[in-house]
Amino acid sequence: MDFKTTVAILNWNGLHHLKTYLPSVIQFSKEAVILLIDNASTDGSVDWVKHQYPEVQIKINPSNKGFTIGYNLGLQVVKTKYAILLNSDVEVSEGWLAPLENRMERDEMVAACQPKVLSYKDKTKFEYAGSSGGFIDVLGYPFCRGRIFEECETDLKQYEKAVPIFWATGACMMIRMSAFNEENGLEEHFFAHMEEIDLCWRWHHRGYQIWVEPDSVVYHLGGGTLQESSPRKTFLNFRNGLTLLYINTIDASIFWKLPSRLILDGVAGAWFLLKGQGASCLAVVKAHFSFYGKLAYWSKKRRENQVKFKTPVPQNLVYPKSLVFSFFGLGKKKFSDLNF
């Protein structure tokens, strides 16, 4: 049987997640290749998969160098037209694959799409990572149809329409392998968090589209590798958020956007401190020093992007105001409140 899609699950010592969530992937993905990409696990998860599901293909990476390098190495063995980057803590539902494949088949310029992502813990609510499609504001803050900052909406079927989006979630993201290879994959220096937004931003500048297809539904546990309150996660989000904005904003607007972002990050750090979260405050400081420490590398990437990027990002995918002000100042807690 010729398959169009490979479902690629990145694993690092995630035996407990594989036992819980892999059965649904096996059950509802008969029309796809299942690939486990392992980042040198030591918990016996590879042996368990080999014994329980011998039909699963396995690619073992020599070490754990994060989400980005893990997938860049693992996807090298993919032979299908499409691949789905699927977190190990995602439960899929019956019929989840066909709507995604159909969306990709409609237009060769669709580089990626995602399903509707609901919470595994409360299946009536959208999940933080992706919800019903990702967007971004003028200062590079990401948000979703169904989630702004930490505020996740109840799924009332209000975001059921398939629409173009700015970014698709790396928790469950179908990609066109030719487009992925054209961009040389994920930016490896991100390690983890926001690397999928960077890739989607680059794709937009190449003229590709990204879509959400809510006819496909999955359930994401979230925080499977790093908990929401983890200082490490705070560090990655703030460092990569700065980097994302800097390397992909290729015009002169970076000279007011970046200082604005630095000020807001300082406010966030102070807020962490006031709440007694000293470790998170320190993580914000470390994130900035890490960004400055690699500024020569990021400046080189930005110059490369200025040469490569030919197509402007569709402005209807970018919230033209400050999401921080709209959310905290004006009380706009839902995607529908933004009216853009």
Secondary structure, 3 states (H helix, E strand, C coil): CCCCEEEEEEECCCHHHHHHHHHHHHHHCCCCEEEEEECCCCCCHHHHHHHHCCCCEEEECCCCCHHHHHHHHHHHHCCCCEEEEECCCEEECCCCHHHHHHHHHHCCCEEEEEEEEEECCCCCEECCCCCCCEEEECCCCEEECCEECCEECECCCCCCCCEECCECCCCEEEEEHHHHHHCCCCCHHHCCCCHHHHHHHHHHHCCCEEEEEEEEEEEECCCCCCCCCCHHHHHHHHHHHHHHHHHHCCCCCHHHHHHHHHHHHHHHHHHHHHCCCHHHHHHHHHHHHHHHHCHHHHHHHHHHHHHHCCCCCCHHHEECCCHHHHHHHCCCCCHHHHCC
